[in-house]
Amino acid sequence: MDMGDEQPSMIKEWVKDGKRRIELQGSHKEHFITVNDGQKIMMLDVNENIVHEYDISNEAAGFTTPTLKEQASILLNIVEDTHDIKIAGEEKIAGRATYHIIATTKEKSLIGDLEIWVDKENWMVLKSITNSANIEMVSEYKVVDLSPTIEDELFVLEIPEGAVVEQLDTEITFEQVGLEQVIEKLGTFLVFTDDDLTLEWIQDYSSDKHLEYGFNYSKDGEKWLMLSILPSAQIDNEVSLGEEKITVRNATGEQMEMGNFRLIQWSENNLTYNVMIEHPDATFEEVYAYIENMELVQ
């Protein structure tokens, strides 16, 4: 993996039955070993002799890892509306036949020009070149073995003598606030008013240089929508989400659908609104109707 440093980072990776081990030696002598056994992730910083442990048992329940082809498709779907995509030819990467696919930006986007080389047999991305924020990153497999013998012991991290083990919480919590506090910070803004939606709580996503609030709505007792509101001045309006352009409340916005993630974004009266559709039964048509019925609070 080359990000323009003095020398590239070298990575070894083993994958078996949803478990993964990654050993990384960075360009500045960093050395990390990460093991994911499906229930927890343990990362050893070899130089500092510190182990960070993350419990992912709750997140792992019911989660299915996308297939290699699905992973490549997700990557291309992200840029299909903002990039021109073409197959540039066929090449050998790590001794395997690949399709070389080039995606060139049509407009300013969060993701710049992109090139990927996908395995013709299984669609594994064997090489990629990405450009974002004037940084080019090249990631390329040099050796691939698709039928190795991998012992289960590889997915058990051997903790060195004297290492400090820190258990870290993967859940990020945000302070709940009242409507009056949001009005004090944002002034007048839009909220949902339909009777079948219930505002459960408001969360403060703000930081020192960032102001943002999240309104969580339920329907029939189930999580339905999350409305995020922040000043438009914090958003680079020239940068596209990379998805379908839409008109909402007489304003130009964008609609994103990527797997189970669905989002509608638009700006109005110096505020940017993001509506995340959380329930699988909710439809874009239903949510647009809710958006048109939104009213100002002040």
C-alpha positions as CSV (number, residue, x, y, z in Angstrom):
1,M,0.0,0.0,0.0
2,D,1.6,3.2,-1.2
3,M,0.4,6.7,-0.1
4,G,3.4,8.6,-1.4
5,D,5.6,8.0,1.7
6,E,9.3,7.1,1.5
7,Q,8.4,3.5,1.0
8,P,5.1,1.6,0.9
9,S,3.5,-0.2,3.8
10,M,3.6,-4.0,3.5
11,I,0.5,-6.0,4.6
12,K,-0.2,-9.7,5.1
13,E,-3.8,-10.8,5.4
14,W,-5.4,-14.2,6.2
15,V,-9.2,-14.7,5.9
16,K,-11.2,-17.8,6.9
17,D,-14.9,-18.4,7.8
18,G,-15.4,-14.7,8.5
19,K,-12.3,-14.4,10.6
20,R,-9.4,-12.1,9.6
21,R,-5.8,-11.5,10.6
22,I,-3.8,-8.5,9.3
23,E,-0.2,-7.8,9.9
24,L,1.0,-4.3,8.8
25,Q,4.5,-2.9,8.7
26,G,4.3,0.8,7.9
27,S,6.6,3.1,6.0
28,H,7.7,4.7,9.3
29,K,8.5,1.4,11.0
30,E,5.0,1.0,12.4
31,H,4.1,-2.6,13.2
32,F,0.5,-3.6,13.9
33,I,-1.1,-7.1,14.2
34,T,-4.9,-7.1,14.1
35,V,-7.1,-10.2,14.7
36,N,-10.8,-10.4,14.2
37,D,-12.3,-13.7,15.5
38,G,-15.9,-12.7,14.8
39,Q,-16.6,-11.8,18.4
40,K,-13.8,-9.3,19.2
41,I,-11.1,-7.4,17.5
42,M,-7.7,-7.2,19.1
43,M,-5.0,-4.9,17.7
44,L,-1.4,-5.1,18.9
45,D,0.9,-2.2,18.5
46,V,4.2,-4.1,18.5
47,N,6.4,-1.1,19.0
48,E,4.4,0.2,22.0
49,N,3.5,-3.2,23.3
50,I,-0.1,-2.2,23.8
51,V,-3.2,-4.3,22.8
52,H,-6.5,-2.6,22.1
53,E,-9.5,-4.9,22.4
54,Y,-13.0,-4.2,20.9
55,D,-16.0,-6.3,21.7
56,I,-18.0,-6.7,18.4
57,S,-20.3,-9.6,19.5
58,N,-23.4,-7.4,19.3
59,E,-22.5,-5.9,15.9
60,A,-21.6,-9.4,14.5
61,A,-24.9,-10.9,15.4
62,G,-26.9,-11.3,12.1
63,F,-24.2,-9.6,10.1
64,T,-23.3,-11.2,6.8
65,T,-20.0,-10.2,5.1
66,P,-20.6,-9.1,1.5
67,T,-19.3,-11.4,-1.2
68,L,-16.2,-10.3,-3.2
69,K,-18.4,-9.4,-6.1
70,E,-20.8,-7.4,-3.8
71,Q,-17.8,-5.5,-2.4
72,A,-16.6,-4.5,-5.9
73,S,-20.2,-3.6,-6.9
74,I,-20.7,-1.4,-3.8
75,L,-17.5,0.5,-4.7
76,L,-18.6,1.1,-8.3
77,N,-22.2,2.0,-7.2
78,I,-20.8,4.8,-5.1
79,V,-19.3,6.5,-8.1
80,E,-21.7,5.5,-10.9
81,D,-23.5,8.9,-11.0
82,T,-20.5,11.2,-10.6
83,H,-17.9,9.3,-12.7
84,D,-17.6,7.9,-16.2
85,I,-16.8,4.2,-15.9
86,K,-15.2,2.0,-18.5
87,I,-13.3,-1.2,-18.8
88,A,-9.8,-0.3,-20.0
89,G,-8.7,-3.9,-20.7
90,E,-7.5,-7.1,-19.1
91,E,-4.2,-7.4,-17.1
92,K,-2.4,-9.8,-14.8
93,I,-2.2,-8.8,-11.1
94,A,-0.5,-11.2,-8.7
95,G,-0.5,-13.8,-11.4
96,R,-4.3,-13.7,-11.9
97,A,-6.3,-12.4,-14.8
98,T,-8.2,-9.2,-14.0
99,Y,-10.5,-6.6,-15.6
100,H,-9.0,-3.1,-15.4
101,I,-11.9,-0.7,-14.6
102,I,-11.4,3.1,-14.7
103,A,-13.8,5.6,-13.2
104,T,-13.1,9.3,-14.1
105,T,-14.9,12.1,-12.3
106,K,-17.5,14.1,-14.3
107,E,-18.0,16.7,-11.5
108,K,-16.4,17.6,-8.2
109,S,-16.9,14.7,-5.8
110,L,-15.8,13.4,-2.4
111,I,-14.1,10.6,-4.4
112,G,-11.7,11.5,-7.2
113,D,-10.6,9.4,-10.1
114,L,-10.6,5.7,-9.3
115,E,-9.0,2.6,-10.9
116,I,-9.6,-1.0,-9.8
117,W,-8.4,-4.3,-11.1
118,V,-10.9,-7.1,-10.3
119,D,-10.3,-10.8,-10.5
120,K,-12.1,-12.2,-13.5
121,E,-13.0,-15.4,-11.6
122,N,-14.2,-14.1,-8.3
123,W,-14.3,-10.3,-8.5
124,M,-11.8,-9.7,-5.7
125,V,-10.3,-6.3,-6.0
126,L,-6.6,-7.1,-6.4
127,K,-5.4,-3.6,-7.1
128,S,-6.8,-0.1,-6.7
129,I,-5.7,3.5,-7.2
130,T,-7.8,6.1,-5.5
131,N,-7.4,9.9,-5.5
132,S,-9.1,12.0,-2.8
133,A,-8.1,15.3,-1.3
134,N,-5.0,15.5,-3.5
135,I,-3.8,12.2,-2.0
136,E,-3.2,9.2,-4.2
137,M,-3.2,5.7,-2.6
138,V,-2.2,2.6,-4.5
139,S,-3.1,-0.8,-2.9
140,E,-1.9,-3.9,-4.7
141,Y,-1.8,-7.6,-3.8
142,K,1.5,-9.1,-4.8
143,V,0.8,-12.7,-3.8
144,V,-2.6,-14.4,-3.5
145,D,-3.4,-17.9,-2.4
146,L,-7.1,-18.7,-2.6
147,S,-6.9,-22.3,-1.3
148,P,-4.3,-22.3,1.5
149,T,-4.2,-24.3,4.7
150,I,-4.9,-21.8,7.5
151,E,-4.8,-23.0,11.1
152,D,-7.4,-21.6,13.5
153,E,-4.6,-20.6,15.9
154,L,-3.8,-17.7,13.5
155,F,-7.0,-16.0,14.7
156,V,-5.9,-16.0,18.3
157,L,-3.6,-13.1,19.2
158,E,-0.6,-14.0,21.1
159,I,-0.2,-11.3,23.7
160,P,3.5,-10.4,24.4
161,E,4.9,-10.5,27.9
162,G,4.3,-7.2,29.7
163,A,1.8,-5.9,27.1
164,V,-0.9,-3.5,28.3
165,V,-4.4,-4.6,27.3
166,E,-7.0,-1.8,27.0
167,Q,-10.6,-2.8,26.4
168,L,-12.3,-0.1,24.4
169,D,-16.0,0.7,24.0
170,T,-17.1,0.6,20.4
171,E,-20.3,2.4,21.2
172,I,-20.2,6.2,20.8
173,T,-22.8,8.0,22.9
174,F,-24.1,11.5,22.4
175,E,-25.7,13.8,24.9
176,Q,-29.5,14.1,24.7
177,V,-30.8,17.6,24.6
178,G,-34.1,19.4,24.6
179,L,-35.8,21.3,21.7
180,E,-35.1,24.6,23.5
181,Q,-31.4,24.0,23.4
182,V,-31.4,23.3,19.7
183,I,-33.5,26.5,19.0
184,E,-31.0,28.5,21.0
185,K,-28.1,27.2,18.7
186,L,-29.8,26.9,15.3
187,G,-32.7,29.4,15.5
188,T,-35.6,28.5,13.2
189,F,-35.5,25.1,11.6
190,L,-37.8,22.4,10.1
191,V,-39.1,19.3,11.9
192,F,-41.5,16.5,11.0
193,T,-45.1,17.1,12.1
194,D,-47.1,14.1,10.8
195,D,-49.2,12.5,13.6
196,D,-47.9,8.9,12.9
197,L,-44.3,10.0,13.6
198,T,-43.1,10.4,17.2
199,L,-40.0,12.3,18.2
200,E,-38.2,10.0,20.7
201,W,-35.1,12.1,21.5
202,I,-32.7,14.7,20.2
203,Q,-28.9,14.1,20.3
204,D,-26.2,16.6,20.2
205,Y,-23.5,15.6,17.6
206,S,-21.6,18.9,18.0
207,S,-17.9,19.4,18.7
208,D,-15.7,22.5,19.2
209,K,-15.9,23.4,15.5
210,H,-19.0,21.6,14.4
211,L,-22.7,22.2,15.2
212,E,-25.1,19.3,14.5
213,Y,-28.2,17.8,16.0
214,G,-30.0,14.5,15.4
215,F,-33.8,14.0,15.8
216,N,-34.8,10.4,16.1
217,Y,-38.3,9.5,15.1
218,S,-40.3,6.3,15.6
219,K,-43.5,5.0,13.9
220,D,-45.7,2.4,15.6
221,G,-43.0,1.9,18.3
222,E,-40.2,1.2,15.8
223,K,-37.2,3.3,14.7
224,W,-38.2,5.0,11.5
225,L,-36.2,8.1,10.6
226,M,-33.2,10.1,11.8
227,L,-33.2,13.8,10.9
228,S,-29.8,15.6,11.1
229,I,-29.6,19.4,11.0
230,L,-26.5,21.5,10.7
231,P,-25.5,24.9,9.4
232,S,-24.9,24.8,5.6
233,A,-21.7,26.9,6.1
234,Q,-20.1,23.7,7.5
235,I,-20.8,21.8,4.2
236,D,-18.7,22.1,1.0
237,N,-21.7,22.6,-1.3
238,E,-19.5,22.0,-4.4
239,V,-18.8,18.4,-3.3
240,S,-21.4,15.9,-4.3
241,L,-22.4,12.9,-2.3
242,G,-22.0,11.0,-5.6
243,E,-25.7,10.1,-5.9
244,E,-28.9,10.9,-7.6
245,K,-29.9,14.6,-7.9
246,I,-33.5,15.3,-6.7
247,T,-35.8,18.3,-6.0
248,V,-37.2,18.5,-2.5
249,R,-39.2,21.4,-1.0
250,N,-38.3,23.3,-4.2
251,A,-34.6,22.9,-3.5
252,T,-31.9,20.8,-5.2
253,G,-30.8,17.9,-3.1
254,E,-29.4,14.4,-3.4
255,Q,-30.7,10.9,-2.7
256,M,-28.3,8.1,-1.8
257,E,-29.1,4.4,-1.6
258,M,-26.2,2.0,-0.8
259,G,-27.4,-1.4,0.4
260,N,-29.5,-0.8,3.5
261,F,-28.2,2.8,3.9
262,R,-30.7,5.4,2.5
263,L,-30.3,9.1,2.7
264,I,-32.0,12.3,1.5
265,Q,-30.1,15.6,1.8
266,W,-30.9,19.2,0.9
267,S,-30.3,22.7,2.1
268,E,-32.8,25.4,3.0
269,N,-32.5,28.8,4.6
270,N,-28.8,28.3,5.5
271,L,-29.4,24.9,7.1
272,T,-28.6,21.4,5.7
273,Y,-31.0,18.6,6.4
274,N,-30.1,14.9,6.2
275,V,-32.9,12.3,6.5
276,M,-31.7,8.8,7.1
277,I,-34.3,6.1,6.5
278,E,-33.8,3.5,9.3
279,H,-36.7,1.1,8.9
280,P,-36.6,-1.4,6.0
281,D,-40.3,-0.9,5.4
282,A,-40.1,2.8,4.9
283,T,-40.0,4.0,1.3
284,F,-38.6,7.0,-0.3
285,E,-42.0,8.1,-1.5
286,E,-43.4,8.0,2.1
287,V,-40.4,9.9,3.4
288,Y,-40.7,12.6,0.7
289,A,-44.3,13.1,1.7
290,Y,-43.2,13.6,5.3
291,I,-40.6,16.1,4.2
292,E,-43.1,18.2,2.3
293,N,-45.2,18.4,5.4
294,M,-42.4,19.6,7.6
295,E,-43.0,22.8,9.6
296,L,-40.8,25.5,11.2
297,V,-40.1,25.6,14.9
298,Q,-38.8,28.8,16.5
